[in-house]
Amino acid sequence: MQKYFRLLRRFGIAALLLGTGHAALAHAVLMTSTPQPGGTVASGHVGIALHYNSRIDRLRSRISLTRPDGSQSVLPIAADSPADALDAVTELSAGAYVLHWQVLAIDGHITRGDVPFSVAGPAR
């Protein structure tokens, strides 16, 4: 009987560890972004694309933008964004910007991050 309980305990610990690893892998992690972190884009009509490693709940996720003057605005997320991405479009002039993103993964966990980038002025 004692052998049975040891086996059951080992199985329970293994199941717990496997379950914990799966939950940690399910968090939405930013894989690629346009603009790239630290990158520079041309001024004008700028497309924003944030791609994650898992599906996200777009209705409960958001992108905000800090402008060179320190003001912030929430960017509307495109309804036709892929299930693992947030897409938006905005008009930007020259300066340093920071995208702030917050996503709700389908596992119910929220992740956040920032993407600093620059916008170059018009070519002369």
N, C-alpha and C positions, 0 to 999 in steps of 0.2 A: 504494500500500500504506500509506503514511504517513497518507493521508486516512482510510483505513479504521480505523486504530488511534485516531486522534483522535475519530472518530465513536463507536467502541466505548468509549473512555474517558469521553466525555460521557454516553453512555447509562448506563454503570456508576455514575457520580456521581449522576445523576438518580435511578436506582433506589435507591441507598443513601439519599439524602435522603428519598425518598418512604417507604421502609421505616422509617426512623427516626421520621418524623412519625406514622406509623400506630401504632407501639409506644407513643409518648408519649401518644397519645389514648386508648389502651386502659386506662390506669390507672383504678382506681375512685376517683372523686371524689365526696365527699358533696354532694348537691344540696339536699336538704331534711331537716329533722329535727323530731321532736316528742319532747321540748320543743325549742323554738327556742333557739339560742345566746343567752345573756343573758336568756332569757324566764323567766316565772314560771308554775308550775302549782299546782293545788290539792292539798292533802295527801290521802293515802289511796292507793287503787288507781290507779297511774299507768302509762299505756301509753307505751312507747318505740318510735319508728319512725324508722329511719335509711334514707333512700333515696339510691342512688348512680346515676351516669351509665352504668353497665354492669352486666352480670351478675357476681355474686360467688360464691365457693365458701363457702357457709355453714358447712360442716363444719370449715373451716380459718380461720374468722373469729371474732371475739369482741367482746363488749361488757363492760367492767368499769365499776364505779361507785365513786367516792370519796364517802363520806358526810361530813356536817358534822364528825364527830369524828375524821376522818382515816382511818377504816377503809375497806378496799376489799373488794369482792365481785364475782365474775363473774356476770353475768346469763345465765340460760338463754335461748337464741334460739329463738323459736317455729318449729316445724318447717314450718308453713304460710306462712312469710314469702314474699313474692314473690321471684323470682330476682334482682332488683336491690335487695333491701332486707334489713335486719335488724330484726326486731320482738321485743320483750320486754315483760313486765309485772312490776311490783314494787310493794311497799307503801313509801311514803315519808312521813316526817313533816317538819315545818317545818325549813328550813335551806338552806344553800348546797351544791350537789352539782356533780360533774363526771363526765360520761360520757366514757370513753376507748374509742375504737373502733379496731379493726385488722381490715382485710379483705384477703382474697386475691382479686384480680381473676382472671377466667378466662384472662387472658394470662400469669398466673404472678407478677405484681408485687404486692407488699404495700404498702398505704398505711395511714396512721394519722392520728388526729386526736382532738380533745377538743371537748366541748360543755358549757360551764358553764351552769348554770341554777339557779333557786331554787324552793323549794317553800314556798308560803304556808301559814300555820297555818289551822285551821278558822275559819270566819266566826263572829262573835259577835253 
